Amino acid sequence: MTTSTPDSVRLADTQLYRVTDAMRVLRMSRTVIYEQIRTGRLRSVKQGRARLITPGAIRAYIALLEKEAEEAA
C-alpha cells in the first residue's frame, strides 16, 4: 500500500500541471519556470489565461538537462 501526502505531485497521476505544480515537481522557482517557458526549453500550453505544462514536457525538459550535463562533463 502506498501513502501520499496531499502536497505531493506525481507525474503518472496528472495530465496537466499548473506552473505552481511544475515548480514543486522540478524544484525550481516561478521565475525560472517562466524563463524556461519563454526560451522554449520547457514547453507549455495555454487554456484561457492558465499556462499548463504536460508530463511529457516535464520529462523532455529533464532529459534536456541531463543531456546538457553529459555534454558539459
Secondary structure as UniProt FT lines:
FT   TURN            6..7
FT   TURN            11..13
FT   STRAND          17..18
FT   HELIX           19..26
FT   HELIX           30..39
FT   STRAND          45..47
FT   TURN            48..49
FT   STRAND          50..53
FT   HELIX           55..72
//
